Amino acid sequence: MRVAATMLDPSGQALPEWAVAGRGRQDVLLRDADVVVCGGGHGMLAKALSAGVPAVIVPGEGDQWELANRAARQGSAVVVRPLEAVAVRNAVSAVLAEPRFAEAARRAASTATDVQDPVAVCLDAVH
């Protein structure tokens, strides 16, 4: 297992050999990811599911709750709340141990080609 965390200002603390932190493109890091831990924002969740990577989501405010619950209902995510280290660890372990999460994430990714550009749809509607 390899853990990659993207952040602008890494803490500077020594990390275990299986982890790396710093600046990086999320789409590139997701190519080798088995699971993503995120807040459930649209950008990261869309990137993860488009890459076929299941998620452990610790939702914050706004639409993160709705998106987290939709991903969980679809089968590609586990929602953790409140944020506790042991709960995140258990959720990551469950996602890695149960192939159904990765299968659901791959199913979600396979539907990406069915999505139409909403801007193009709106432009077609007015012409």
N, C-alpha and C positions, 0 to 999 in steps of 0.2 A: 504494500500500500504506500502511496505517495500523497502527501498533503501539500497543497500549494495555496498560499494566501496572498491576495493582491492588496496592497495598501500603499499609500503615498509615503508614510513615515513609519517604517518598521520600528519596533521597540528597541532593537539593538541587543536584545537578550539572545543568548545562545539557544539554538533550536536543535531538536533531535535530528539525526541524520536522515530521517524519512520526511522531513519537512523543509520547506523553503518559503520565504516571505519577501515581498518587495514589489516593485513595479512590474507589471506584466499584462499582456492582453488576455482577457478572460477567455475569449474564444480559442486561443492557442492552448491555454492551460487545460481547458475542458476536454481537449482531444485525448488526453491520457488520464482523465479523472474517472473514478469509479462512483463517486458521490460528491455533491457540492453542499456545503453548509452556507446558508444565506438568510437574509431577512425577508425574502419573498417579494422583493421589488420586481416590477415587470421586466426590466432589462436583464437582470441576472437570471431570473427564472426562465425567461424566454430563451436566453442563450443556453442554459443548462438543458432544457427539454428539447431544444432544436438539435443539440448535440447528442441526445439520447441518454443523458446523465440524470439519474434520480437525485432528489434533494431532501435534505433535512432543513426545515424552515423554522426560523425563530422570528415570527412576524412582529413588525413594529407597528407603526400607525397607518392610517389611511387604507388604501386598497390592498396592503400586504396581507391582511387577514383574509380577505375574500380570495385573493390569488392563492394563498397557502392552502386554504380549504378546498378550492377547486382542484389543485394538484393532488391533494390527499384523496379526494373523492375519485379522481381519475386513476389513482393507484401508484403514482410516480413520486410521492413525497410522504414524509412524516412531519407533522407539525409538533413543535416543542414549545410549550409555554407553561409556566414561566421559565425563563432562561436559568438553567442550572447545569453545571458541567456534567454531572452524572447523567442527566436526562439527554443531553446532546450526545454523549458517548454511547449511551444505550440505543439511541435512535440511529446513529451511524452504524453501530454493530448490526442492528436489525436490517437496515437497508443493504448492507454488504452481505449478510447471511441469507437473505430471502431474494431469490432471483426474480420474483414477481415485480419488484420495484424497478429493476433495470428493464424488464420486459415492457412494463407500462411506459417507461420513459422512451424506449425505442419506438413503441406504437405512436406516442405523441410526436416524435420526430418524423415518423413516416408520413404524418398528415400535413407537414409544413408545406409541401408542394401544392396542397389544396387551398391554401390561404391566398386570397386575392388582396392586392394592394388597395387599401381603402381610399387613398387619394385618387387612384385611377378609376375606381368605381364611381366616386363622386363626380369626377370630371366627365365620365361617360353619361351620367345621369342628367347633367346640365346641358349637354350638347345634343 
